[in-house]
Amino acid sequence: MDWRRWFSRSGAQLDPELRARIRASFDLAAGDEEHFPSTIDPRIYHVKLIRRHLGALAGRRVLDVGCGKGRFARILHDEEPAAKICGLDLSVEMLRYAPAGVGVCAGSMTELPFADSTFDAAYATESLEHAVEIAKAVAEICRVVKPGGRIAIIDKNARARGRLETPAWERWFGRRELASLLKRHCRQVETHDISYWEDVPPDGLFLAWLAVK
Ligand SMILES: C[S@@+](CC[C@H](N)C(=O)[O-])C[C@H]1O[C@@H](n2cnc3c(N)ncnc32)[C@H](O)[C@@H]1O
């Protein structure tokens, strides 16, 4: 299939049919616990890094953008029960697995159904890469976070492209590419090469962007 037909000529606008296709694909994938697990080991560095960057969360509002089954939100909720965590995802089937105590919201990160500055912090793990309209999604995530709020994004590195099989719409990012999108809205942005384990050198697959709005 020529997937380019799903995009407008400018490449920036998304055909609503493609969003529906992406949603249907994740709705279907929700039953695949092996590849889309609903839990994650809290010792994994991705989790620790988000926890460290977001800081203390008691009484704070946190948005998990493209939360899937809420494996990250589950840990945040367990470790910080007084945090008000909301998971947003395109796929209602994924959201069915979200843990009790975590609020859920179906929608697209490119049009977040929240007022400006609703959240103290937001994070997105392996989800922005599916948003297609990347600049729009980054602007939306930043819009709903308060000034001074923290944002963490973990996605795959464009340099490692080809290492895994991916759907046609999935984008992997260069360090500077996503950093410059975040810098449009955030006063501080850092990028780190990361691996699953803190004491294992990164193999180039994952990057983390840590921002302060
Ligand atoms: C690979 S899963 C990652 C899920 C979760 N963040 C995790 O790490 O377990 C990608 C998720 O992004 C969601 N997604 C894709 N496009 C989205 C969009 N435009 N807005 C919100 N969620 C989206 C999918 O439905 C899916 O649940």
The ligand as an SDF file (V2000), in Angstrom:
LIG
                    3D

 27 29  0  0  0  0  0  0  0  0999 V2000
    3.3700    1.6080   21.8540 C   0  0  0  0  0  0  0  0  0  0  0  0
    1.9480    2.1070   22.7280 S   0  0  0  0  0  0  0  0  0  0  0  0
    2.6940    2.8220   24.1930 C   0  0  0  0  0  0  0  0  0  0  0  0
    1.7300    2.8920   25.3140 C   0  0  0  0  0  0  0  0  0  0  0  0
    2.2910    3.3950   26.6620 C   0  0  0  0  0  0  0  0  0  0  0  0
    2.7550    4.7460   26.5960 N   0  0  0  0  0  0  0  0  0  0  0  0
    3.3630    2.4730   27.1660 C   0  0  0  0  0  0  0  0  0  0  0  0
    4.5500    2.8560   27.1520 O   0  0  0  0  0  0  0  0  0  0  0  0
    3.0040    1.3630   27.5570 O   0  0  0  0  0  0  0  0  0  0  0  0
    1.4520    3.5670   21.8510 C   0  0  0  0  0  0  0  0  0  0  0  0
    0.1330    4.1310   22.3550 C   0  0  0  0  0  0  0  0  0  0  0  0
   -0.0730    5.4240   21.7430 O   0  0  0  0  0  0  0  0  0  0  0  0
   -1.4580    5.5410   21.4800 C   0  0  0  0  0  0  0  0  0  0  0  0
   -1.6490    6.5820   20.4580 N   0  0  0  0  0  0  0  0  0  0  0  0
   -1.3380    6.5260   19.1390 C   0  0  0  0  0  0  0  0  0  0  0  0
   -1.6560    7.6820   18.5410 N   0  0  0  0  0  0  0  0  0  0  0  0
   -2.1730    8.4930   19.4980 C   0  0  0  0  0  0  0  0  0  0  0  0
   -2.7090    9.8110   19.5070 C   0  0  0  0  0  0  0  0  0  0  0  0
   -2.7490   10.5610   18.4030 N   0  0  0  0  0  0  0  0  0  0  0  0
   -3.1520   10.3110   20.6720 N   0  0  0  0  0  0  0  0  0  0  0  0
   -3.1260    9.5700   21.8140 C   0  0  0  0  0  0  0  0  0  0  0  0
   -2.6470    8.3130   21.8610 N   0  0  0  0  0  0  0  0  0  0  0  0
   -2.1700    7.7820   20.7310 C   0  0  0  0  0  0  0  0  0  0  0  0
   -1.8660    4.1590   21.0400 C   0  0  0  0  0  0  0  0  0  0  0  0
   -3.2510    3.9410   21.1050 O   0  0  0  0  0  0  0  0  0  0  0  0
   -1.0640    3.2860   22.0000 C   0  0  0  0  0  0  0  0  0  0  0  0
   -1.7880    2.9640   23.1530 O   0  0  0  0  0  0  0  0  0  0  0  0
  1  2  1  0
  2  3  1  0
  2 10  1  0
  3  4  1  0
  4  5  1  0
  5  6  1  0
  5  7  1  0
  7  8  2  0
  7  9  1  0
 10 11  1  0
 11 12  1  0
 11 26  1  0
 12 13  1  0
 13 14  1  0
 13 24  1  0
 14 15  1  0
 14 23  1  0
 15 16  2  0
 16 17  1  0
 17 18  1  0
 17 23  2  0
 18 19  1  0
 18 20  2  0
 20 21  1  0
 21 22  2  0
 22 23  1  0
 24 25  1  0
 24 26  1  0
 26 27  1  0
M  CHG  2   2   1   9  -1
M  END
$$$$
